[in-house]
Amino acid sequence: MSDLTDELDDLDEVEYRTIEGDVSEDTLELYLDLLHTYLTKFISREALRSDLQYCFQNGRVVGAYLESELIAAVAGVYTPFFDKFHIAHIAVVEDHQGRGIGKELTKKVIPDDTGASVHLNIGNPGIEEFYEKMGFEATHTRFKRSTGEDKKPSD
């Protein structure tokens, strides 16, 4: 079997669940644990919790499940200021990276009737190429001034 066939077979087994609105504390913690595992050097757990709650309530969160296990997630929200859907956070469990799951999550989280944007953190190898393959193009350089030693780039 070819690598492409293996990738497609894996994708066929993945279930994608879209969540908008109220969620239980258990669901919030499940998504928070997965996302924070991969985003810990970029954002504090407290800031990520706040972002994730906001996305559940005001945007859209999509999880990828394999055999009832959450293996990837993306969260985003429509931003009137930019008139775009903004992808806030995305992560795929390392064992499942490179199989097209992140691409599927990205497609599923963005509403069909809107454009999309994402801010990328410096020091996240491969993420620029990932979004470029998805049709995103670099348009801005963002500078941020943190206030405190504990702050991470996204806080």
Residue frames as qw, qx, qy, qz and C-alpha x, y, z in Angstrom:
[[0.000, 0.888, 0.460, 0.000, 0.00, 0.00, 0.00],
 [0.404, 0.510, -0.041, 0.758, 1.31, 3.49, -0.80],
 [0.223, -0.169, -0.462, 0.841, 1.85, 6.25, 1.76],
 [0.301, -0.086, -0.161, -0.936, -1.01, 8.23, 0.20],
 [0.635, -0.276, -0.627, -0.357, -3.39, 5.29, 0.60],
 [0.499, -0.250, -0.661, 0.502, -2.27, 4.86, 4.21],
 [0.018, -0.051, -0.213, 0.976, -2.93, 8.56, 4.81],
 [0.481, -0.162, -0.346, -0.789, -6.40, 8.34, 3.29],
 [0.633, -0.277, -0.723, -0.027, -7.22, 5.19, 5.27],
 [0.330, -0.197, -0.550, 0.741, -6.21, 6.98, 8.48],
 [0.184, -0.012, 0.004, -0.983, -8.41, 9.95, 7.58],
 [0.554, -0.241, -0.598, -0.526, -11.39, 7.69, 6.96],
 [0.585, -0.331, -0.698, 0.248, -11.13, 6.45, 10.53],
 [0.179, -0.085, -0.344, 0.918, -10.99, 9.95, 12.03],
 [0.088, -0.754, -0.642, -0.109, -14.26, 11.45, 13.29],
 [0.184, 0.212, -0.080, 0.957, -14.52, 15.25, 13.32],
 [0.225, -0.701, -0.661, 0.145, -16.79, 16.91, 15.87],
 [0.115, 0.465, 0.050, 0.877, -17.73, 20.58, 15.67],
 [0.346, -0.583, -0.628, 0.383, -18.69, 22.29, 18.91],
 [0.031, 0.431, 0.063, 0.900, -20.28, 25.72, 19.25],
 [0.546, -0.613, -0.181, -0.542, -21.82, 27.02, 22.47],
 [0.573, -0.615, 0.409, -0.355, -21.88, 25.69, 26.00],
 [0.713, 0.233, -0.657, 0.077, -19.60, 22.79, 26.93],
 [0.811, -0.560, -0.165, 0.020, -19.06, 20.83, 30.10],
 [0.291, -0.846, 0.446, 0.031, -15.99, 21.43, 32.25],
 [0.784, -0.157, 0.570, 0.190, -14.78, 17.94, 31.25],
 [0.679, 0.613, 0.303, 0.267, -14.95, 18.82, 27.55],
 [0.079, 0.974, -0.175, 0.120, -13.18, 22.12, 28.14],
 [0.533, -0.655, 0.530, 0.076, -10.42, 20.33, 30.09],
 [0.839, 0.151, 0.478, 0.214, -10.04, 17.65, 27.40],
 [0.542, 0.767, 0.141, 0.314, -9.46, 20.23, 24.67],
 [0.170, -0.941, 0.268, -0.117, -7.36, 22.43, 26.95],
 [0.738, -0.438, 0.486, 0.165, -5.07, 19.52, 27.87],
 [0.785, 0.333, 0.386, 0.352, -4.46, 18.59, 24.24],
 [0.346, 0.879, 0.060, 0.323, -3.89, 22.12, 22.99],
 [0.317, -0.900, 0.291, -0.074, -1.71, 23.18, 25.91],
 [0.867, -0.209, 0.363, 0.268, 0.53, 20.14, 25.50],
 [0.674, 0.353, 0.334, 0.556, 1.61, 21.47, 22.11],
 [0.157, 0.820, 0.143, 0.532, 1.29, 25.21, 22.74],
 [0.647, -0.663, -0.249, 0.283, 2.85, 25.46, 26.22],
 [0.546, -0.193, 0.067, 0.812, 5.87, 27.50, 25.05],
 [0.111, 0.374, 0.379, 0.839, 3.58, 30.00, 23.33],
 [0.421, -0.517, -0.155, -0.729, 0.71, 30.59, 25.77],
 [0.166, -0.216, 0.768, -0.579, -0.02, 30.09, 29.45],
 [0.092, -0.306, -0.947, -0.025, -2.64, 27.54, 30.44],
 [0.068, 0.580, 0.524, -0.620, -4.80, 30.31, 31.95],
 [0.221, 0.489, -0.245, -0.808, -4.73, 32.42, 28.77],
 [0.188, 0.052, -0.873, -0.447, -5.43, 29.35, 26.63],
 [0.009, 0.416, 0.869, -0.269, -8.37, 28.41, 28.87],
 [0.174, 0.605, 0.245, -0.737, -9.83, 31.88, 28.42],
 [0.222, 0.371, -0.559, -0.708, -9.32, 31.79, 24.63],
 [0.124, -0.086, -0.966, -0.210, -10.84, 28.33, 24.37],
 [0.101, 0.519, 0.716, -0.457, -13.90, 29.27, 26.44],
 [0.228, 0.576, -0.043, -0.784, -14.38, 32.30, 24.21],
 [0.217, 0.248, -0.751, -0.572, -14.11, 30.18, 21.06],
 [0.014, -0.287, -0.957, 0.053, -16.61, 27.62, 22.35],
 [0.108, 0.622, 0.550, -0.547, -19.08, 30.39, 23.23],
 [0.249, 0.779, 0.016, -0.575, -18.56, 32.76, 20.31],
 [0.263, 0.581, -0.632, -0.440, -16.84, 30.79, 17.59],
 [0.944, 0.151, -0.181, -0.232, -16.21, 27.22, 16.64],
 [0.310, -0.561, 0.767, -0.028, -14.05, 24.39, 17.94],
 [0.884, 0.251, -0.291, -0.266, -13.43, 21.19, 15.99],
 [0.507, -0.514, 0.689, -0.065, -11.93, 18.05, 17.45],
 [0.659, 0.346, -0.619, -0.252, -10.53, 15.05, 15.60],
 [0.703, -0.350, 0.530, -0.322, -11.18, 11.72, 17.30],
 [0.549, 0.319, -0.754, -0.165, -9.69, 8.33, 16.58],
 [0.588, -0.215, -0.775, 0.093, -11.34, 5.46, 18.40],
 [0.449, -0.804, -0.381, -0.078, -12.98, 7.90, 20.87],
 [0.601, -0.452, -0.065, 0.656, -9.64, 9.58, 21.67],
 [0.197, 0.971, 0.038, -0.133, -9.14, 13.29, 20.95],
 [0.798, -0.035, 0.231, 0.556, -6.05, 13.44, 18.74],
 [0.303, 0.157, 0.209, 0.916, -6.27, 16.99, 17.38],
 [0.008, -0.796, -0.547, 0.261, -8.19, 20.21, 17.84],
 [0.254, 0.258, 0.188, 0.913, -8.61, 23.66, 16.35],
 [0.085, -0.733, -0.554, 0.386, -10.41, 26.69, 17.79],
 [0.238, 0.141, 0.258, 0.926, -11.37, 29.94, 16.15],
 [0.078, 0.700, 0.534, -0.467, -13.77, 32.83, 16.07],
 [0.357, 0.714, 0.372, 0.474, -15.12, 35.36, 13.57],
 [0.366, -0.436, -0.157, 0.807, -13.44, 38.75, 14.00],
 [0.293, 0.866, 0.404, -0.025, -15.55, 41.69, 12.76],
 [0.194, -0.831, 0.231, 0.468, -12.53, 44.01, 12.89],
 [0.174, -0.392, 0.733, 0.528, -10.84, 42.02, 10.11],
 [0.750, 0.310, -0.023, -0.583, -14.09, 40.60, 8.64],
 [0.554, 0.347, -0.753, -0.075, -12.50, 37.16, 8.77],
 [0.910, -0.386, -0.104, -0.105, -12.65, 33.96, 10.75],
 [0.062, 0.762, -0.598, 0.241, -9.55, 33.85, 12.94],
 [0.885, -0.069, -0.449, 0.102, -7.90, 30.53, 13.77],
 [0.385, -0.836, 0.273, -0.280, -6.80, 30.97, 17.37],
 [0.379, -0.517, 0.763, -0.080, -5.18, 27.60, 18.19],
 [0.900, 0.246, -0.253, -0.256, -4.50, 24.27, 16.53],
 [0.233, -0.551, 0.797, -0.081, -2.64, 21.15, 17.61],
 [0.899, 0.141, -0.333, -0.246, -2.31, 17.57, 16.40],
 [0.803, -0.479, 0.354, 0.027, -0.90, 14.81, 18.62],
 [0.060, -0.687, 0.638, 0.344, 2.65, 14.13, 17.44],
 [0.447, -0.040, 0.883, 0.135, 1.98, 10.50, 16.41],
 [0.465, 0.615, 0.637, -0.004, -0.72, 11.72, 14.02],
 [0.074, 0.803, -0.148, -0.573, 1.04, 14.73, 12.50],
 [0.001, 0.434, -0.697, -0.571, 1.72, 14.75, 8.77],
 [0.239, 0.233, 0.937, 0.104, -1.38, 12.70, 7.90],
 [0.083, -0.366, -0.507, -0.776, -3.65, 15.54, 6.75],
 [0.307, -0.614, -0.698, 0.205, -5.62, 15.84, 10.01],
 [0.197, -0.497, -0.154, 0.831, -4.57, 19.46, 10.61],
 [0.050, 0.012, -0.512, -0.857, -5.57, 20.32, 7.07],
 [0.281, -0.466, -0.783, -0.300, -9.01, 18.74, 7.56],
 [0.301, -0.606, -0.530, 0.512, -9.47, 20.53, 10.88],
 [0.120, -0.326, 0.097, 0.933, -8.58, 23.85, 9.28],
 [0.166, -0.186, -0.654, -0.715, -11.07, 23.30, 6.46],
 [0.355, -0.525, -0.770, -0.079, -13.82, 22.30, 8.89],
 [0.298, -0.532, -0.440, 0.659, -13.35, 25.18, 11.35],
 [0.017, -0.234, 0.184, 0.955, -13.55, 27.99, 8.77],
 [0.508, 0.552, 0.514, -0.415, -17.13, 28.84, 7.72],
 [0.582, 0.352, 0.577, 0.452, -17.68, 28.55, 3.97],
 [0.207, 0.873, 0.354, 0.266, -18.80, 32.16, 3.59],
 [0.252, -0.956, 0.128, 0.072, -15.81, 33.94, 5.09],
 [0.538, 0.624, -0.482, 0.297, -12.09, 34.45, 4.67],
 [0.848, -0.480, -0.168, 0.152, -9.66, 33.40, 7.36],
 [0.194, 0.802, -0.427, 0.369, -6.61, 34.62, 9.22],
 [0.884, -0.362, -0.209, 0.208, -4.09, 33.24, 11.69],
 [0.063, -0.893, 0.418, -0.157, -1.26, 34.73, 13.75],
 [0.921, 0.099, -0.325, 0.192, 1.81, 32.52, 13.87],
 [0.556, -0.795, 0.220, 0.099, 4.28, 32.36, 16.71],
 [0.364, 0.720, -0.588, 0.058, 7.99, 32.53, 15.94],
 [0.133, -0.423, 0.863, -0.241, 9.71, 29.27, 16.78],
 [0.758, 0.151, 0.523, -0.359, 7.00, 26.90, 15.62],
 [0.113, -0.360, 0.760, 0.530, 8.77, 24.92, 12.88],
 [0.103, 0.190, 0.905, 0.365, 6.77, 24.02, 9.81],
 [0.182, 0.622, 0.631, -0.426, 3.68, 26.06, 10.68],
 [0.198, 0.613, -0.182, -0.743, 4.25, 28.72, 8.01],
 [0.117, 0.194, -0.841, -0.492, 4.61, 26.07, 5.32],
 [0.116, 0.363, 0.910, -0.163, 1.47, 24.31, 6.62],
 [0.237, 0.703, 0.393, -0.544, -0.65, 27.45, 6.21],
 [0.149, 0.534, -0.465, -0.691, 0.92, 28.37, 2.87],
 [0.000, 0.017, 0.952, 0.306, -0.10, 24.94, 1.53],
 [0.115, 0.560, 0.776, -0.266, -3.63, 25.74, 2.72],
 [0.247, 0.683, 0.444, 0.524, -3.69, 28.90, 0.58],
 [0.320, -0.901, -0.158, 0.246, -2.85, 31.43, 3.30],
 [0.597, 0.507, -0.068, 0.618, -0.33, 34.14, 2.50],
 [0.472, -0.395, -0.321, 0.720, 1.77, 36.29, 4.81],
 [0.118, 0.801, 0.340, 0.478, 0.40, 39.83, 5.05],
 [0.303, -0.894, 0.089, -0.317, 1.64, 41.27, 8.36],
 [0.536, 0.153, -0.627, 0.545, 4.47, 41.29, 10.83],
 [0.537, -0.751, -0.260, -0.283, 3.20, 41.52, 14.39],
 [0.314, 0.345, -0.572, 0.674, 5.12, 42.98, 17.31],
 [0.635, -0.641, -0.374, -0.215, 4.04, 42.46, 20.89],
 [0.115, 0.510, -0.549, 0.653, 5.30, 43.90, 24.13],
 [0.664, -0.400, -0.632, 0.015, 4.71, 41.69, 27.14],
 [0.227, -0.698, 0.278, -0.620, 4.33, 43.04, 30.64],
 [0.755, -0.467, 0.371, -0.273, 5.82, 40.55, 33.03],
 [0.062, -0.521, 0.842, 0.123, 8.36, 37.78, 33.17],
 [0.499, 0.086, 0.846, -0.168, 5.77, 35.00, 33.11],
 [0.605, 0.594, 0.097, -0.521, 4.13, 36.15, 29.88],
 [0.603, 0.034, 0.698, 0.384, 4.41, 33.97, 26.83],
 [0.133, -0.035, 0.475, 0.869, 4.23, 35.19, 23.20],
 [0.194, -0.450, -0.683, -0.542, 0.46, 34.78, 22.87],
 [0.305, -0.577, -0.634, 0.415, -0.50, 36.01, 26.35]]
